[in-house]
Amino acid sequence: MRVTAIERPPRKRRYDVRIDDERVVPLSREVLAAANLRVGQEVDDSRVAELETDEARHTALTSALRLLSYRPRSEREMRDALRSRHIPEAIAGETLDRLRELRLLDDQAFAEAWTESRQRNRPRGRRMLLAELAQKGIEREVAQASVAAIDEEAAALRAGRKRSQTLRDLEFRDFRRRLGDFLARRGFGYDVCEATIKQLWAEIATPTANSSSL
């Protein structure tokens, strides 16, 4: 077999390497350059298979790095993303290994970053955080370690304070129900919810509010 043409179709990122004017092997610029192919060069099936494997590796790593440029990923998220791009399992595994070597894939660091981000932007209880991390494929021991230091009482106050302002004109019974439902959806337990409701009600209550409602 022989390379009969190397051309880049309009609006395409890859080059089409034509073999005997019949078979087309799409290659990125990087893989093409590393292969040092030229028109007229003889190739056999094993060489073509090697080129296709090199392209798959390049695609997998490029895709992974692009995903990581948006936000950190857990190993399961990355594996699922590569699978959705039809990357062969063996090459996906190689890519994950490479990302670990580069310290770009670390489930412990991911869990800590996820927990910190959630607590900073949308505070929630340990229960919900553990559920979220489980969905990301984080092992339970790793997830538990990442949420162990959370002060749930303080987190519930941060989560509920803004919400309580929108409920300030309600009677205590309705205030308690709606704020309690909100905090429960954030994963806070009953005792934390009750303590938070009482404190926030005290903060917004008027001087004439009936303290016995507490």
N, C-alpha and C positions, 0 to 999 in steps of 0.2 A: 504494500500500500504506500501511497505517496501523498504528501501535502500538496494540494493543487491550488489553494487560495487561502489567504488570510485577510479578512476584511471586517470592518466594523459597520454594521447596519445603522442607518440614521436613527438618532434618538435612543440608541442602545448603549449600555455600558460595557457589554462584553464583545469580544471579537469572535467571529465565526471562523473556525479553522476547518476547512473543507478537506476531506480525505477522499481521493479518487473521484472528486466532483459529486459524490453521493452522500457520504456521511458528514454530518456537521457536529463539531465539538465546540460548544461555547466556552471561551476562556476569558477570565479577567485580564486586565493589562499586566498585573503583577505576576500571575501564573504564566502568562505568555512570555513575559520577559525572562523569567527564571528558566523556562524550558528552552529558550534560545531556538525556537522553531523558525524555519524558513521554507518558502515555497520550493518544492522539488525534493524536500527531505524525505527519506524513506522512514516509515514507521510501521510497527507491527501491532497486533492486538494488545500485547502486554504494555506497550508504550502508550497506546491510547487509553487503556484502563488506568495507567499511572497518572496520566494527565487529568482524567476525570476525577480521580481520587484527590489529587492536589487541588483541583478547583473546588471540590466539596469541602475540603479542609479550610480553604481560604474563605469560602462563603460562610461557613459555620463561625469562624473566628470573627470575621467582619460583622456578621449579624449580631453576635454576642456583644461585641464592643459597642455597637450602636445602641443596643438595648441598655447597656450599663451607663451610657452617656446621659440617658434620661433619668434614671434612678437606680439605686442598688436593687439586686435581684437575689432571691434565694436560689439554691441549687435546683429545687423542683421547678420553680418558675422558668429558669433558664433551660432546663431539659425539655420542658413542655413547649417552650418557644421554638427551640431547635427542631423538635419533632413536628411542629406545625409547619415548619419550612421544609419538611421532607428531607432533613439531614439524616443519613444513615446512623443507626444507634452507635456503631463502633466509632464513627467520627465524632458524634456528639459527645461520647465519653472522653475521647482524646481532648476535645475542646474544653470540657469541664476541668480536666486535669490541668490543662495549660492555664486556665483562668485561676485555679487554686494556686499554682506556682507563682503567678503574677500578683497574688493576694487581691485579686479582683472579685473573687467568689469565696465568701466566708459566712456560713450560716449564723455563727455566733455574733459576728459583727453586724450582720443584717438584722438579727433579732434585737440587738441593742439599739441600732439606729431607728428601726421601726417603732420600738417602744418610746424612745425619746421624742421622735417626731409626733407621734400620736398624743403624748402627754403635753407637748408644747402647743399643738394646734387644736386638737379635739380630745380633751382628757376623757379617759374611760377607765373602768375597773379592770382588775386583773383577769377576771373571768372572760371578758370580751377580748382582751388582748391575747390571752392564751388561745381562744378560738380562732382569732385572725391569724396568729402565727402558725397554728396547726393547718389552716387552709393553705398557707405558703409552703408547707412541707417541713417546718422546723420541728426537730425532735423535742419531745415534751421536756426533757431535762434542760435543754438549752433555752427553751422558751421560759420555763419557770425561773431560771437564773436571771433572765433579762428583766423580768417583772418583779422580782423579789423586793427591790428597794422602793417600790412605788408607795407613796403615802396616799392611800385611797381617800381618806377624809379630805385632805387638801385638794386632791384631784377632783373630787365631787363638788367641792365649793367652787373651783374654777369653772367646771363644766356647767354648774347650775346658776351661777351668779347672773350672767347675762340673760339667761332664760327667765329668771325670777323677775327681772324688771318688766318683761312683757306680761307678767301675770299679777302685777302688784295691785291691780284694781279688783281682783277677785276676792270672794270670801275665803276664809282659811280652808274650808273643806275642799273647795274647788282648786285652790292654790296647791294644797297638799296632793290631791289626786293627779293633777296635770304635771306638776314638777316631779312627783314620784315616778310617774310613768316615763318621763323624759330620762331621769337618772337610771331607772331600771333598764331602759333600752341601751344605755351606755355601759351596762355591765356591772353596776354597783349593787351590792347586797342590801337587804332590807334595813339592817341597823345603820349602815352608812347613809342610806337614803333618808331615814327618819331624822338622824342628827343634822343632816344638811338642810332638810326642809325647815326644821325648827330654827336653825341659825339664820337662814336667809329670810324667813318670815320676820324674825326679830329685826333684821336690818332694814326691811322696807315698811314695817308696820308703823302706822301713825301713832302719835302719843295717846290717842283715845282708843287704840286697838285693845280688844279684850284679851289680856294676857292669859286668861284662863283657857283660851282656845288652844293654847299650847299643851 
